[in-house]
């Protein structure tokens, strides 16, 4: 999951961000039950897997498939046939792309009629036969049938979705991250993200993330004048859904929580602690991610940006989770942007399979057990999607 700078809103029942301040706070029941804990305390065991690029779409050099240029992409989904559904939020539209990387169809457009949306935030496949898009303006799901791409009835979700933090729909259960505003102390604002499971019968809180604080940032050279922006290494709520399984990590240390059918069933742990953040780490991160953390073409120095934004006390041990079609659990460790990415792989029951070669691509989605789809940008920050085939050298 990517890091984003989100508007500060409260978790509400119904309504939109605009009327969040006057809405009734949402009351969610907490899950009960004791999950099985699987802890791995050994050293890394290398997985000799390779990733062979199959195709890439998007980017300024994509002349051959120019019709599939993306404007704003941070969320994708796949169906059982391996077709890819790309939510291009700015267009707005959903592009349907074949397993071979060819454009099949374009669904949706801006509007308020059937199959239209005004502010789409995330896309999901429900039950293998419905494509669903959460539209903030409608406060619910815009849906299409996958087999013939006809519009299905929309669904009103009576709980407030939080901006940009994913979506998973399984039957009548809708999973999303909610932004809870906790309070203010002077100019300092406190919030947290929590993972919520909504059904027409009840709203359930699956996991609360860490509290984080924001203070006004001042970087006049980047046209930032007192805006509350995300701190460097602000705690993230990393989560993903596959079928009726949810994997989520929001703790400081290496812990991944697994829910099946809305119930806590498994907790995966490794003895890898969060790293305490230093001023040099914050400066390096600001240098590598200036456009994302502050603004494109920002003229501030990394030191100036790091001081203006501030930084969290710790870099979380886990900053990403993914679940493959066969329910293997991929875990991305917390690293700096200028460090090699480290990914651990666990089996469906939490057994540690090993650690991928450093720098392996991080899957935004899987198109079958041996194909991953990776979101990225080219040198001009134009969105790209790349498909890789996973080659495992050991028996599977």
Beta strands, then each sheet from edge to edge (+ up, - down):
strand 1: 29-30
strand 2: 36-40
strand 3: 46-47
strand 4: 49-58
strand 5: 73-78
strand 6: 84-88
strand 7: 93-97
strand 8: 103-107
strand 9: 120-126
strand 10: 130-135
strand 11: 140-145
strand 12: 151-156
strand 13: 168-170
strand 14: 173-185
strand 15: 188-198
strand 16: 203-208
strand 17: 212-214
strand 18: 216-219
strand 19: 224-228
strand 20: 238-242
strand 21: 245-249
strand 22: 255-260
strand 23: 263-270
strand 24: 275-276
strand 25: 314-315
strand 26: 318-323
strand 27: 329-333
strand 28: 343-346
strand 29: 352-356
strand 30: 365-366
strand 31: 371-377
strand 32: 383-392
sheet 1: 1+ 16+ 15- 14+ 13-
sheet 2: 1+ 16+ 15- 17+
sheet 3: 2+ 23+ 22- 21+ 20-
sheet 4: 3+ 29+ 28- 27+ 26-
sheet 5: 4+ 32- 31+ 30-
sheet 6: 5+ 6- 7+ 8-
sheet 7: 9+ 10- 11+ 12-
sheet 8: 18+ 19-
sheet 9: 24+ 25-
end
